[in-house]
Amino acid sequence: MNEFLFAPLVALIIYVLLVSIASGFARSIAARGRDSEFKSETYASGEANDPGLAAPGYRQFFVIALFFAVLHLGVLMVGSSGLALVALPYLLGLILALVALVLG
């Protein structure tokens, strides 16, 4: 019986059913809100929104995150290859990807 319950498809179906039941119950006891003009505005800690100033995007963060992701996965692949010659093209590709990320 445990093998049947822990099969991925059966576990997924059970999980989806439990989440649907919990979501339906939470929706039924949730407070009903009234529509107002302020519901669609962004929250700015009670202050008026200044449309002239905008927060910088996440582009710089994503470049750094992708740099470290490529670096860590590359080191993992090259380190697990035992320094075989097969890893040399992968290492060159890794270097090119990191140079492309650095130069933008």
C-alpha positions in Angstrom: 0.0 0.0 0.0 2.9 2.4 0.8 4.4 1.9 -2.6 1.1 2.8 -4.2 0.6 6.0 -2.1 4.2 7.2 -2.6 4.1 6.7 -6.4 4.7 10.2 -7.9 1.5 10.4 -9.9 -0.7 9.2 -7.0 1.1 11.6 -4.6 0.5 14.5 -7.0 -3.2 13.7 -7.3 -3.6 13.5 -3.5 -1.6 16.7 -3.1 -3.8 18.6 -5.7 -7.0 17.3 -4.1 -5.9 18.4 -0.6 -4.7 21.8 -1.8 -8.0 22.3 -3.6 -10.0 21.4 -0.5 -7.9 23.7 1.7 -8.1 26.6 -0.9 -11.9 26.2 -1.2 -12.3 26.2 2.6 -10.1 29.3 2.9 -12.0 31.0 0.2 -15.4 30.3 1.9 -14.3 31.8 5.2 -12.3 34.8 3.8 -13.7 38.3 4.3 -15.4 39.9 1.4 -13.8 43.2 0.4 -15.4 46.1 -1.3 -14.1 47.5 -4.6 -12.4 50.9 -4.3 -10.0 53.0 -6.3 -7.2 52.3 -3.9 -7.3 48.5 -4.4 -5.4 48.6 -7.8 -2.8 51.2 -6.6 0.7 50.2 -5.4 1.3 50.5 -1.7 3.9 53.2 -0.9 3.8 53.2 2.9 0.9 55.6 3.0 2.7 58.2 0.9 1.6 59.5 -2.5 3.1 57.8 -5.5 5.7 59.8 -7.3 5.5 58.6 -11.0 8.7 60.4 -11.9 11.0 58.2 -9.9 11.3 54.5 -10.5 13.1 51.8 -8.7 16.0 50.2 -10.7 15.3 46.9 -12.3 16.6 43.5 -11.4 18.8 43.3 -14.6 22.1 43.7 -12.7 21.0 41.1 -10.1 20.1 38.6 -12.8 23.4 39.0 -14.6 25.3 38.3 -11.3 23.0 35.4 -10.4 23.4 33.9 -13.9 27.2 34.4 -13.6 27.4 32.5 -10.4 25.0 29.8 -11.6 27.1 29.2 -14.7 30.3 29.3 -12.6 29.1 26.9 -10.0 27.6 24.4 -12.4 30.7 24.6 -14.6 33.0 23.9 -11.7 30.8 21.0 -10.7 30.9 19.5 -14.2 34.6 20.0 -14.7 35.4 18.8 -11.1 33.4 15.6 -11.5 35.0 14.8 -14.9 38.3 13.9 -13.3 40.1 16.4 -15.5 39.7 14.3 -18.6 40.2 15.7 -22.1 36.5 15.5 -22.7 36.0 18.4 -20.2 38.3 20.8 -22.1 35.6 21.9 -24.7 33.2 22.3 -21.8 35.7 24.4 -19.9 36.2 26.6 -23.0 32.5 27.0 -23.4 32.3 27.9 -19.7 35.0 30.6 -20.1 33.2 32.0 -23.2 29.9 32.1 -21.3 31.4 33.9 -18.4 33.2 36.4 -20.6 29.9 37.1 -22.4 28.2 37.7 -19.1 30.9 40.0 -17.9 31.0 42.1 -21.1 27.2 42.2 -21.3 
